[in-house]
Amino acid sequence: MTGLLSRRRLLGTALAAASGAVLAGCADDRPAGGRTAVRFLGPETADTFRPVIQGFERAHPDLRVEYTPVPPAQLNDVLQLRLSAKDTAIDVYCVDQPRVPALTARGFLTDLRAVDGRARAAVTPEQYEISSWDGVLRCLPVWTSTQYLFYNADLLKKSGAAAPGADPADRWSWERILETGRRAMDRSGADYALLIEQTDAYYGIQPLAESLGGGPGITGDDMLTPAVTNRGWTEAMTWYGKLFADGLSPRGVSSFEMASLFTAGRAPFFVGGPWNLGAFASLKDFAWGTAPQPRFERGRAVTPTDSWSWGVNPHSGRADAALRFMEYASLTTEGSLATVAASPLIPSHRGAFDRYAADLDRTATRSTEGVAAIMRHELAETAVSRPRSIGYTQFETVMGSAFSDIRNGSPVRPRLAKASAELVRTWERLR
C-alpha cells in the first residue's frame, strides 16, 4: 500500500519550496486594480486558504488578500523576527492559540475589544477564552481540534481481536490498546502495537499526564512554576518511555511519518487528528475505523484541543481591512465554513461547527461512522487546553526535548528533573 505523508510534513515540503518566492512578491505594497491588499501570513498551503480568500474578495470587492505561506516549523521564528522589527508588511497572521499570552506580552497582538461582543456570540466559549488574555480579546479563533483513535480493521480481524467502538462510554484504555496491539504483532504480522502522531509534541503528550492527575505541567499564580516531576507526570512518562523501549512504537521515526506507517499496515492503532479523515478515506484498499482516544485504566479521559486563531499586527497600516478579513473568516458562518472547505479541520464558529458536524454525519461511511458524535463529546467533556502562560513557548521547547530523550531511553525521573530546572532558569527572565 502506498505510504501517506502526514499533513504537517506535506505542508513543510510544499511551503519550503514556495515561501521564498511568495515572500519576495509581497514587497510590492501598491494596490492592484484599485483594491487594497491585506497581507496574510500562515503555516498552511495556499490551497487551504483559497476558498476563504476567494469568498472574502467576492464579498469585499474593494479588498484583496495576499497570502504568504511559511513552513510550520519556521512560523514562530519568522513571526518573532518580523514583528520584533515592527514589519509593516504583515497585516494578519496565524496565531498558535497557547502562544496568545506570550505574543500579547511582547506587544505583537492588537486589542480587539471593538468586536468582543460579536466574537462572544459567534464562537464557542472555550475558543473565545483561548483567544483572549488578561480579560481582553487579542485574536479571533478560526479552528479548534481533537484527536481520534484510528484502527486497522484488517489487522484486528486477522488477529482475532474485536475493534473498539465509537461510543465514548465504551472508550478503551491504553492498557487494552497495548494488549490488543501486541496480539496483532504476534498474529497479524504488525511491526508495532501503537503509533502516536504527535510524538514528542506537548499537544499529544499532555493528555497522558493529565489522565493520571499530573496536571498541565505549569502552576503558580503567574503560571511560571514548572510542575513536571509529580507522580502523574512520572508515571505517564514511564509508560511513554516503555512504549518505545519495548518496541511497541518505533524509535527513529518522526511524528510526520507515523500516518504513513499506519496506512502501510505496520500497526493496528494510530492516534491522530481529524485532518487524517480525508486522507485515509482516499485510500481505496485500506480498511479502517475510528474510536475515541484512550485513557489510562485508573485515569480520567482527557483529549487535546485548541488550534489556530488569527491576529492583527499592531504595526500594520491596514488594521481596518485586516479586521474585516478576520471577521469574515471567524465570525460569519459562510467564512468559517470556507476555512475548512479544503481541509477537514474543525471550525470555531458555532453555526459553522453545527453544519460541519451535520455534514460529517450525512457523509459518514463505515470507517467514519460516529466521528461527529466523538468530536462533539470530546470537545464538550474531555478537552483540556494547553496551559495559559507567557512562558509557554519556552515550556513547549524544553519539554519537547525531554520527551524525545525519554523516548530514546533517558531515565524518566532525572530527565524530568533536568527539564524542571531548565524551566526555572529560563522563566526567571520573564518574572
C-alpha positions as CSV (number, residue, x, y, z in Angstrom):
1,M,0.0,0.0,0.0
2,T,1.3,3.5,-0.9
3,G,2.6,5.4,2.1
4,L,0.9,8.5,3.3
5,L,2.9,11.6,4.4
6,S,1.4,13.4,7.4
7,R,-0.3,16.7,6.8
8,R,2.4,18.7,8.6
9,R,5.2,17.1,6.6
10,L,3.3,17.8,3.4
11,L,3.0,21.4,4.4
12,G,6.6,21.7,5.3
13,T,7.7,20.2,2.0
14,A,5.4,22.3,-0.1
15,L,5.9,25.5,1.7
16,A,9.7,25.2,1.9
17,A,9.7,25.3,-1.9
18,A,7.1,28.1,-2.2
19,S,7.6,30.5,0.6
20,G,10.7,32.3,-0.7
21,A,9.1,33.3,-3.9
22,V,5.8,34.4,-2.2
23,L,7.7,36.4,0.4
24,A,9.6,38.2,-2.3
25,G,6.4,39.0,-4.1
26,C,4.8,40.6,-1.1
27,A,7.3,43.5,-1.2
28,D,5.1,45.4,-3.7
29,D,2.7,47.5,-1.5
30,R,0.8,49.1,-4.3
31,P,-3.0,48.4,-4.6
32,A,-3.9,46.1,-7.6
33,G,-6.8,47.3,-9.7
34,G,-7.6,49.9,-7.1
35,R,-8.1,47.3,-4.4
36,T,-6.3,47.5,-1.0
37,A,-4.2,44.4,-0.2
38,V,-4.5,42.6,3.1
39,R,-1.1,40.8,3.7
40,F,-1.7,37.4,5.4
41,L,1.0,35.1,6.9
42,G,0.3,31.5,7.9
43,P,1.6,27.9,8.0
44,E,-0.9,26.3,5.6
45,T,-0.6,25.8,1.8
46,A,-2.3,28.3,-0.4
47,D,-4.9,25.7,-1.4
48,T,-6.1,25.5,2.2
49,F,-7.0,29.2,2.4
50,R,-8.0,29.7,-1.2
51,P,-11.8,29.2,-0.6
52,V,-11.9,31.7,2.3
53,I,-9.8,34.3,0.4
54,Q,-12.0,34.0,-2.7
55,G,-15.2,34.2,-0.6
56,F,-13.9,37.3,1.2
57,E,-12.8,39.0,-2.0
58,R,-16.3,38.4,-3.6
59,A,-18.0,39.9,-0.5
60,H,-15.5,42.8,-0.3
61,P,-14.6,43.8,-3.9
62,D,-12.5,46.8,-2.6
63,L,-10.1,44.4,-0.9
64,R,-7.8,41.6,-1.9
65,V,-5.7,39.2,0.1
66,E,-2.1,38.4,-0.5
67,Y,-1.2,35.1,1.3
68,T,2.4,34.2,2.3
69,P,2.8,30.6,3.4
70,V,5.6,29.7,5.8
71,P,6.7,26.2,6.7
72,P,5.1,25.3,10.1
73,A,8.4,24.6,11.8
74,Q,9.6,28.1,10.8
75,L,6.5,30.1,11.5
76,N,7.2,31.2,15.1
77,D,10.8,32.2,14.3
78,V,9.6,34.2,11.3
79,L,6.9,36.0,13.3
80,Q,9.4,36.7,16.1
81,L,11.9,38.2,13.7
82,R,9.4,40.3,11.6
83,L,7.2,41.5,14.4
84,S,10.1,42.5,16.6
85,A,11.4,44.6,13.7
86,K,7.9,46.3,13.5
87,D,7.5,44.9,10.0
88,T,4.5,46.7,8.4
89,A,4.2,44.1,5.5
90,I,2.2,41.7,7.7
91,D,-1.5,42.7,8.4
92,V,-3.0,39.4,9.6
93,Y,-1.1,36.3,10.8
94,C,-2.0,32.9,12.2
95,V,-1.6,32.6,16.0
96,D,-0.9,29.3,17.7
97,Q,-3.5,29.6,20.4
98,P,-1.4,28.7,23.5
99,R,1.0,31.5,22.4
100,V,-1.5,34.2,22.8
101,P,-0.2,35.2,26.3
102,A,3.4,35.5,25.1
103,L,2.5,37.3,21.9
104,T,0.4,39.8,23.9
105,A,3.2,40.3,26.4
106,R,5.6,41.1,23.5
107,G,3.1,43.7,22.1
108,F,2.6,41.6,19.0
109,L,-1.2,41.4,19.0
110,T,-3.8,44.2,18.6
111,D,-6.6,44.8,21.1
112,L,-9.8,43.5,19.6
113,R,-12.3,44.8,22.1
114,A,-14.1,46.5,19.3
115,V,-15.5,43.2,18.1
116,D,-15.7,41.5,21.5
117,G,-19.5,41.3,21.6
118,R,-19.7,39.7,18.1
119,A,-17.0,37.3,19.0
120,R,-18.6,36.1,22.2
121,A,-21.9,35.5,20.3
122,A,-20.3,33.8,17.3
123,V,-17.6,31.4,18.6
124,T,-17.6,28.8,21.3
125,P,-16.8,30.0,24.9
126,E,-13.6,27.9,25.0
127,Q,-12.4,29.4,21.8
128,Y,-13.2,32.9,22.9
129,E,-11.2,32.4,26.2
130,I,-8.2,30.8,24.5
131,S,-8.0,33.8,22.1
132,S,-8.0,36.3,25.0
133,W,-5.5,37.4,27.6
134,D,-6.0,39.4,30.8
135,G,-9.6,39.9,30.0
136,V,-9.0,41.3,26.5
137,L,-9.8,39.7,23.2
138,R,-6.5,39.6,21.3
139,C,-7.2,37.5,18.2
140,L,-10.2,35.8,16.5
141,P,-10.4,32.0,16.7
142,V,-10.7,30.1,13.4
143,W,-10.2,26.4,14.2
144,T,-10.3,24.1,17.2
145,S,-9.2,20.4,17.3
146,T,-9.5,17.0,18.9
147,Q,-7.9,13.6,18.4
148,Y,-9.2,10.2,17.4
149,L,-8.1,6.6,17.8
150,F,-7.8,5.1,14.3
151,Y,-7.6,1.4,13.9
152,N,-6.7,-1.0,11.0
153,A,-9.7,-3.3,10.7
154,D,-7.9,-6.0,8.7
155,L,-5.0,-6.4,11.2
156,L,-7.5,-6.7,14.1
157,K,-9.6,-9.2,12.2
158,K,-6.6,-11.3,11.3
159,S,-5.5,-11.4,15.0
160,G,-9.0,-12.4,16.2
161,A,-9.5,-9.2,18.1
162,A,-12.6,-7.1,18.3
163,A,-12.4,-3.5,17.1
164,P,-13.1,-0.6,19.5
165,G,-16.5,1.1,19.3
166,A,-17.3,4.7,18.6
167,D,-19.3,5.3,21.8
168,P,-17.2,7.4,24.3
169,A,-18.9,5.4,27.1
170,D,-17.0,2.4,25.9
171,R,-13.7,4.1,25.5
172,W,-10.7,1.7,25.5
173,S,-7.8,2.1,27.9
174,W,-4.2,2.5,26.9
175,E,-3.6,-0.8,28.6
176,R,-6.1,-2.6,26.4
177,I,-4.8,-0.9,23.3
178,L,-1.3,-2.3,24.0
179,E,-2.6,-5.8,24.9
180,T,-4.5,-5.9,21.6
181,G,-1.6,-4.3,19.7
182,R,0.8,-7.0,21.0
183,R,-1.7,-9.6,19.8
184,A,-1.7,-8.1,16.3
185,M,2.1,-8.1,16.3
186,D,2.1,-11.8,17.2
187,R,-0.7,-13.0,14.9
188,S,-1.1,-10.4,12.1
189,G,2.4,-9.5,11.3
190,A,2.2,-5.9,12.5
191,D,5.5,-4.4,13.4
192,Y,4.2,-2.2,16.1
193,A,1.3,-2.0,18.5
194,L,0.6,1.7,18.6
195,L,1.6,4.8,16.6
196,I,1.2,8.3,18.1
197,E,1.1,11.1,15.5
198,Q,2.1,13.9,17.9
199,T,5.3,12.0,19.1
200,D,7.4,14.2,21.4
201,A,4.9,17.1,21.0
202,Y,3.3,18.5,24.1
203,Y,-0.1,18.6,22.3
204,G,0.0,14.8,22.1
205,I,1.7,14.1,25.5
206,Q,-0.3,16.4,27.7
207,P,-3.4,14.0,27.8
208,L,-1.2,11.2,29.2
209,A,-0.1,13.2,32.2
210,E,-3.5,14.9,32.7
211,S,-5.2,11.5,32.6
212,L,-3.1,10.3,35.6
213,G,-3.6,13.5,37.6
214,G,-0.3,15.2,36.8
215,G,-1.8,18.4,35.6
216,P,-0.6,20.5,32.7
217,G,3.0,20.8,33.9
218,I,2.8,24.5,34.8
219,T,1.4,26.0,38.0
220,G,1.6,29.1,40.3
221,D,-0.2,32.4,40.3
222,D,1.8,33.7,37.4
223,M,1.9,30.3,35.7
224,L,5.7,30.3,35.7
225,T,6.4,27.4,38.0
226,P,7.2,24.0,36.5
227,A,5.2,21.0,37.8
228,V,6.5,18.1,35.7
229,T,8.1,15.9,38.4
230,N,5.0,14.9,40.3
231,R,3.6,11.3,40.4
232,G,1.2,11.8,37.4
233,W,3.9,13.1,35.1
234,T,6.4,10.5,36.2
235,E,4.0,7.6,35.7
236,A,2.9,8.9,32.3
237,M,6.4,9.4,31.1
238,T,7.4,6.0,32.4
239,W,4.6,4.5,30.3
240,Y,5.7,6.6,27.3
241,G,9.3,5.6,27.5
242,K,8.4,1.9,27.9
243,L,6.2,2.1,24.8
244,F,9.4,2.6,22.7
245,A,11.8,0.6,24.8
246,D,9.6,-2.5,24.4
247,G,9.4,-2.0,20.6
248,L,5.6,-1.3,20.7
249,S,6.2,2.1,18.9
250,P,9.1,2.9,16.6
251,R,12.2,4.9,17.6
252,G,14.0,6.8,14.8
253,V,10.7,7.7,13.1
254,S,9.4,11.3,13.2
255,S,5.9,12.3,14.0
256,F,5.4,13.3,10.4
257,E,5.9,9.7,9.2
258,M,3.5,8.0,11.6
259,A,0.5,8.2,9.4
260,S,2.3,6.6,6.5
261,L,3.3,3.7,8.7
262,F,-0.3,3.2,9.8
263,T,-1.7,3.2,6.3
264,A,1.0,0.8,5.2
265,G,-0.3,-1.7,7.7
266,R,2.6,-1.5,10.1
267,A,0.4,-1.1,13.3
268,P,-3.2,-1.7,14.3
269,F,-3.7,1.6,16.2
270,F,-2.9,5.2,15.4
271,V,-3.8,8.3,17.5
272,G,-4.1,11.4,15.3
273,G,-6.1,14.4,14.4
274,P,-9.2,14.9,12.2
275,W,-7.1,16.1,9.3
276,N,-6.4,12.4,8.7
277,L,-10.0,11.6,7.9
278,G,-10.0,12.7,4.3
279,A,-6.5,11.3,3.6
280,F,-7.4,7.9,4.9
281,A,-10.8,7.9,3.1
282,S,-9.0,8.4,-0.2
283,L,-7.1,5.1,0.1
284,K,-9.4,2.6,-1.6
285,D,-7.9,-0.7,-0.3
286,F,-7.4,0.5,3.3
287,A,-10.0,-0.8,5.9
288,W,-10.0,1.4,8.9
289,G,-12.3,2.7,11.6
290,T,-12.5,5.5,14.2
291,A,-12.9,5.4,18.0
292,P,-12.4,7.8,21.0
293,Q,-8.8,8.5,22.2
294,P,-7.9,6.0,25.0
295,R,-7.4,6.8,28.7
296,F,-5.5,5.0,31.4
297,E,-7.5,2.4,33.4
298,R,-7.2,4.3,36.6
299,G,-7.2,7.7,35.0
300,R,-9.8,10.1,33.5
301,A,-10.5,10.7,29.8
302,V,-8.5,13.7,28.5
303,T,-8.1,14.8,25.0
304,P,-6.1,17.7,23.5
305,T,-7.7,20.7,21.8
306,D,-7.1,24.2,20.5
307,S,-5.7,25.2,17.2
308,W,-5.3,28.5,15.3
309,S,-6.6,32.0,15.8
310,W,-5.8,35.0,13.6
311,G,-4.4,38.2,14.9
312,V,-3.7,41.8,13.6
313,N,-0.2,43.0,13.5
314,P,-0.1,46.2,15.7
315,H,2.3,47.8,13.2
316,S,0.0,47.2,10.2
317,G,-1.2,50.3,8.4
318,R,-4.3,48.5,7.3
319,A,-5.8,47.3,10.5
320,D,-9.4,48.1,9.5
321,A,-9.1,46.0,6.3
322,A,-7.2,43.3,8.2
323,L,-10.0,43.1,10.8
324,R,-12.7,42.8,8.1
325,F,-10.9,39.8,6.7
326,M,-10.6,38.2,10.1
327,E,-14.3,38.9,10.9
328,Y,-15.3,37.2,7.7
329,A,-13.3,34.1,8.5
330,S,-14.1,33.8,12.2
331,L,-17.4,35.5,12.8
332,T,-19.6,34.5,9.9
333,T,-20.9,31.1,9.1
334,E,-20.0,31.4,5.4
335,G,-16.5,32.5,6.0
336,S,-15.8,29.9,8.8
337,L,-17.0,27.1,6.6
338,A,-14.8,28.4,3.8
339,T,-11.7,28.0,6.1
340,V,-12.4,24.2,6.3
341,A,-13.6,23.7,2.7
342,A,-10.2,22.4,1.5
343,S,-9.0,20.7,4.7
344,P,-11.1,18.7,7.3
345,L,-10.3,20.9,10.3
346,I,-12.9,21.9,12.9
347,P,-14.3,25.4,12.8
348,S,-14.6,27.5,15.9
349,H,-17.7,29.3,14.8
350,R,-20.9,27.9,16.4
351,G,-23.1,27.8,13.3
352,A,-20.3,26.6,11.1
353,F,-19.4,23.9,13.7
354,D,-23.1,22.6,13.7
355,R,-23.1,22.4,9.9
356,Y,-19.7,20.8,9.8
357,A,-20.8,18.1,12.3
358,A,-24.0,17.5,10.5
359,D,-22.1,17.1,7.2
360,L,-19.9,14.5,8.9
361,D,-23.0,12.6,9.9
362,R,-24.5,12.9,6.5
363,T,-21.5,11.7,4.6
364,A,-20.4,9.1,7.2
365,T,-19.1,5.8,5.9
366,R,-18.4,2.5,7.7
367,S,-14.9,3.9,8.6
368,T,-16.1,7.3,9.8
369,E,-19.4,6.3,11.5
370,G,-19.6,8.1,14.8
371,V,-16.8,10.7,14.2
372,A,-19.1,13.6,14.6
373,A,-20.5,12.3,17.9
374,I,-17.0,11.6,19.2
375,M,-15.9,15.1,18.2
376,R,-18.9,16.7,20.0
377,H,-18.4,14.7,23.1
378,E,-14.6,15.2,23.4
379,L,-14.9,19.0,22.8
380,A,-17.6,19.3,25.4
381,E,-16.5,16.8,28.0
382,T,-12.8,15.7,27.8
383,A,-10.9,18.5,26.0
384,V,-8.2,20.2,28.0
385,S,-6.4,23.3,26.6
386,R,-2.7,23.7,26.8
387,P,-1.6,25.9,29.7
388,R,-2.0,29.7,29.6
389,S,1.4,31.2,30.4
390,I,3.6,33.8,28.9
391,G,6.3,31.2,29.2
392,Y,4.5,28.6,27.1
393,T,6.8,28.9,24.1
394,Q,9.9,28.0,26.2
395,F,7.9,25.3,28.0
396,E,7.0,23.6,24.8
397,T,10.6,23.6,23.6
398,V,12.1,22.3,26.8
399,M,9.5,19.6,27.3
400,G,9.7,18.5,23.6
401,S,13.4,17.9,24.1
402,A,12.7,15.9,27.3
403,F,10.0,13.8,25.6
404,S,12.4,13.0,22.8
405,D,15.2,11.9,25.3
406,I,12.7,9.7,27.3
407,R,11.5,8.1,24.0
408,N,15.1,7.3,23.2
409,G,16.0,5.8,26.6
410,S,16.8,8.5,29.1
411,P,15.7,7.6,32.7
412,V,12.4,9.4,33.4
413,R,12.9,10.9,36.9
414,P,16.3,12.6,36.3
415,R,15.2,13.8,32.8
416,L,12.1,15.4,34.1
417,A,14.1,17.0,37.0
418,K,16.5,18.4,34.4
419,A,13.6,19.9,32.4
420,S,12.2,21.4,35.5
421,A,15.5,23.0,36.5
422,E,15.9,24.4,33.0
423,L,12.4,25.9,33.0
424,V,13.1,27.6,36.4
425,R,16.3,29.2,34.9
426,T,14.5,30.2,31.7
427,W,11.4,31.7,33.3
428,E,13.4,33.9,35.7
429,R,13.8,36.3,32.8
430,L,10.1,36.5,32.4
431,R,9.2,37.3,36.0
